[in-house]
C-alpha cells in the first residue's frame, strides 16, 4: 500500500511540475520573442 501511495504522489508531483513548467514557458515565450 505504501508503494502504491508513493507512486500516486510521485505521479501527481510530476503532473504539477509539468503544468508549472508549461505555464512558465508560455508566459516567458512572448517576452523572449518581443525582446
C-alpha distances in whole Angstrom, upper triangle without the diagonal:
4,5,5,6,9,10,11,12,14,15,17,18,20,21,23,24,26,27,29,30,32,33,35,36,38,39,41,42,45,46,46,48,50,51
4,5,5,6,9,10,10,12,14,15,16,18,20,21,22,24,26,27,28,30,31,33,34,36,37,39,40,43,44,44,46,48,49
4,5,5,6,9,10,10,12,14,15,16,18,20,21,22,24,26,27,28,30,31,33,34,36,37,38,42,42,42,44,47,47
4,5,5,6,9,10,11,12,14,15,17,18,20,21,23,24,26,27,29,30,31,33,35,36,37,40,41,41,43,46,46
4,5,5,6,9,10,11,12,14,15,17,18,20,21,23,24,26,27,29,30,32,33,34,36,39,40,40,42,44,45
4,5,5,6,9,10,10,12,14,15,16,18,20,21,22,24,26,27,28,30,31,33,34,37,38,38,40,43,43
4,5,5,6,9,10,10,12,14,15,16,18,20,21,22,24,26,27,28,30,31,32,36,37,36,38,41,41
4,5,5,6,9,10,11,12,14,15,17,18,20,21,23,24,26,27,29,30,31,34,35,36,37,40,41
4,5,5,6,9,10,11,12,14,15,17,18,20,21,22,24,26,27,28,30,33,34,34,36,38,39
4,5,5,6,9,10,11,12,14,15,16,18,20,21,22,24,26,27,28,31,32,32,34,37,37
4,5,5,6,9,10,11,12,14,15,16,18,20,21,23,24,26,27,30,31,31,33,35,36
4,5,5,6,9,10,11,12,14,15,17,18,20,21,22,24,26,28,30,30,32,34,35
4,5,5,6,8,10,11,12,14,15,16,18,20,21,22,24,27,28,28,30,32,33
4,5,5,6,9,10,10,12,14,15,16,18,20,21,22,25,26,26,28,31,31
4,6,5,6,9,10,11,12,14,15,16,18,20,21,24,25,25,27,29,30
4,5,5,6,9,10,11,12,14,15,16,18,20,22,23,24,26,28,29
4,5,5,6,9,10,10,12,14,15,16,18,21,22,22,24,26,27
4,6,5,6,8,10,10,12,14,15,16,19,20,20,22,25,25
4,5,5,6,9,10,10,12,14,15,18,19,20,21,24,25
4,5,5,6,9,10,10,12,14,17,17,18,20,22,23
4,5,5,6,9,10,10,12,15,16,16,18,20,21
4,6,5,6,9,10,10,13,15,15,16,19,20
4,5,5,6,9,10,12,13,14,16,18,19
4,5,5,6,8,11,11,12,14,16,17
4,5,5,6,9,10,10,12,14,15
4,6,5,7,10,10,11,13,15
4,6,7,8,10,11,12,14
4,6,5,6,9,10,11
4,5,5,6,9,10
4,5,5,6,8
4,5,5,6
4,6,5
4,6
4
